[in-house]
Amino acid sequence: MDVFVTGATGNIGSAVVAELLANGHTVVGLARSDTSAAKLDAVGAASVRGDLADLDVIRAAAAVADGVIHLAFSNDFTSFEAVAAGVAEETAAITAIGDALVGTGKPFVICSGTPWVDGRTSLESDPLPTEGPVGGRAVTVNRTLDLASRGVRASAVRLPRTVHRNGDGGFAGLLTQVARTSGVSGYPSDGTQRWPAVHAADAASLFRLALEKAPGGTSWHAVGDEGDPVRDIAAVIGRRLGVPVQQVPEETYGPLGAIFAMDQPSSSAHTRKALGWTPNHPSLLEDLELIQP
């Protein structure tokens, strides 16, 4: 397939592009700068210039592609207002892509987060929570999956809170950033809450599988590790950086504080069985050992 990818040069997107190219697909990535375009060219992908706000560019690129994978997001979590703006921008872009694909039967793979379920590990069949700082993203995902009834093979890959590679990425990467600046490897709540995780290369293989064969209206879990206690994550970060490990207030992490404090283990058993997905890259705790002091 000729696949249009948004967020093609990010932590996850670059892994997805490599996975697609290695499996015989061609890629056109959305590039918002000359630097991004050069990165795509260097790995053998094409590019179209624009960002998520360029709806005409996005709509046109989606219309001529054989399939679309959407990964781009502002990732600005500095305030509730910034998060809301990012959700609104993403919603407009996803809507534009969906409109371009209606009636074509083409695949459209979007991403979301794994849900949390009180008292147990979340499953692919569990609904996404539509409340909270990023609840608007779940509303958009649900609407996009409904495009299956309008001739779009839309599916969602649900990503865990940490998608990691080379010791960085996701919520664990944010813990590392805060530890570097504050001199303390902190964790909110009592640290027993569990975070699921996946290596970026393993997530990439699931995006490809969803593109190739996921039925419309389905959701899949890109979960390699069902849930590591946050205290264990902080302990590795603290040891690698040579800083103390201790509990810190939820407010340390701004709008994400409440989410950081949640127990949110997640399973991918159905995804592995149904799509034949087999994650085989390092676990989060193993990957964090690559953090440089």
Secondary structure, DSSP 8 states (H G I E B T S, - for coil): -EEEEETTTSHHHHHHHHHHHHTT-EEEEEESSHHHHHHHHHHT-EEEE--TT-HHHHHHHHHHSSEEEE-------SSHHHHHHHHHHHHHHHHHHHHHHTTS--EEEEEEE---BTTB-B-TTS-----STTHHHHHHHHHHHGGGGGT-EEEEEEE-SEEEBTTB-HHHHHHHHHHHHHS-EEESTTS--EEEEEEHHHHHHHHHHHHHH--TTEEEE--SEEEEEHHHHHHHHHHHHT--EEE--GGGGGGGHHHHTS---B--HHHHHHH-----S--HHHHGGG---
